[in-house]
Amino acid sequence: MNRRVGCLTVLVLLVAMPAWAYDGIVEKKTFAMPAYATVGGTTIKGVRVGYETYGTLNAARDNVILVAHFYSGNSHAAGKYAASDPAPGYWDAIIGSGKPVDTDRFFVVSSDTLVNLNVKDPKTITTGPASINSDTGRPYGMSFPIVTIRDFVNVQKALLDSLGIKKLHAVMGASMGALQSFEWAAAYPDMVERIVPVIGAAELNAFGIGWLGVWAAPIMLDPRWNKGDYYGQEEPVEGLALALKIVTLHARHYGWASGAFGRKWAAAERDPSKSWDNKFAIEDTLDKIALARARASDANSFLYLAKANQLFVTGGKGSLEEGLRDVKARVLLVPAKSDLLLFPDYSRQAMEILKRHGNRVQYFEIEGEGGHLDGVLSVAKAGEAIRKFLNE
């Protein structure tokens, strides 16, 4: 069972990565803004997001690659905060000296988003529904403004402005990070030279919107959610755990599930046909890992992330065709063949539209049965395609 628990831990992206890591200890830093005006027109006071960097910024400040993180992640894309850390950041396989995203050449910036799920992690710095509203002295809860992928991008833009960075060699990211890559290219086309959307889509279509609603539903059905007013009380851990269980399985593939678990029971002496309390191994492991992750996460932040993803279409335009027309950057699309969340068809759709608009587009598909998470756990398979693209 311990092997299975370790395997599922990476599913919720407390990722077990190789022992080697980006060379050098990583420092988590904080970017602060006195106020930020959202796309929806609401001002948020005292915005803070965390970020970290790898490599050295050149004199021209034009060797910058921005890495945007996935739904349940944070800015820890590579390296370790201390030599004793059990694992490096989630994309350490491709970020570092001599690696595809070569920190001997590039200055890599990775930042936490607004409404980050991991607010209880001291290494995650974010402003969202769990933050204190300075006007009331209480957590915002569901009074926090609805924010969008464009809002995530705009805060990142302000961070880069504070560092004196006016040109991006590339923007890249996995899953929700891929959405941010597309949005960067549409929002700031003269600033972004390349994008690498990994396991992504250029919009959330009706199927994706529906699934995000399924993800969110268990939280809102938990009586402890109390319409988002639960801070300082019992939190809706059971609802959030069920939401994370759904996400975890959705991010995988049936081939992976069969290989990792098959039809094994959670305990050899506990036949599932004999009692409702007896579970299959995959059920038991998903339950345990999701519950552990739920206790370390914030339910309202999960809902805000779901809403931001539901609202996404590149450029915030009326149609995907119109939104992608603003993109000038070169594009390398990296879907995963077995992805059952953001299907490779979505990347192919974006490729067809971009090519019609005259963009230079490349496509590399990650092979495997890991599902959506192949874009994180198996990203090294795309390493040489990424290296070549960044060096063109």
RATA-V551363 format. One record per run of one state. SS is the DSSP state (H for helix, E for strand, L for the rest). FROM is the first residue (numbers start at 1). TO is the last residue. If there is no record, write none. Layout:
SS & FROM & TO
SS & FROM & TO
//
This chain:
L & 1 & 1
H & 2 & 11
L & 12 & 24
E & 25 & 25
L & 26 & 28
E & 29 & 37
L & 38 & 42
E & 43 & 54
L & 55 & 63
E & 64 & 68
L & 69 & 79
E & 80 & 80
L & 81 & 94
E & 95 & 96
L & 97 & 100
E & 101 & 102
L & 103 & 106
E & 107 & 111
L & 112 & 131
E & 132 & 133
L & 134 & 137
E & 138 & 139
L & 140 & 140
H & 141 & 143
L & 144 & 148
H & 149 & 162
L & 163 & 167
E & 168 & 168
L & 169 & 169
E & 170 & 174
L & 175 & 175
H & 176 & 187
L & 188 & 191
E & 192 & 192
L & 193 & 193
E & 194 & 198
L & 199 & 202
E & 203 & 203
L & 204 & 205
H & 206 & 221
L & 222 & 222
H & 223 & 228
L & 229 & 236
H & 237 & 250
L & 251 & 253
H & 254 & 260
L & 261 & 264
E & 265 & 265
L & 266 & 279
E & 280 & 280
H & 281 & 295
L & 296 & 298
H & 299 & 310
L & 311 & 312
E & 313 & 313
H & 314 & 316
L & 317 & 319
H & 320 & 324
L & 325 & 329
E & 330 & 334
L & 335 & 335
E & 336 & 336
L & 337 & 343
H & 344 & 356
L & 357 & 360
E & 361 & 363
L & 364 & 365
E & 366 & 366
L & 367 & 370
H & 371 & 377
L & 378 & 378
H & 379 & 391
L & 392 & 392
//
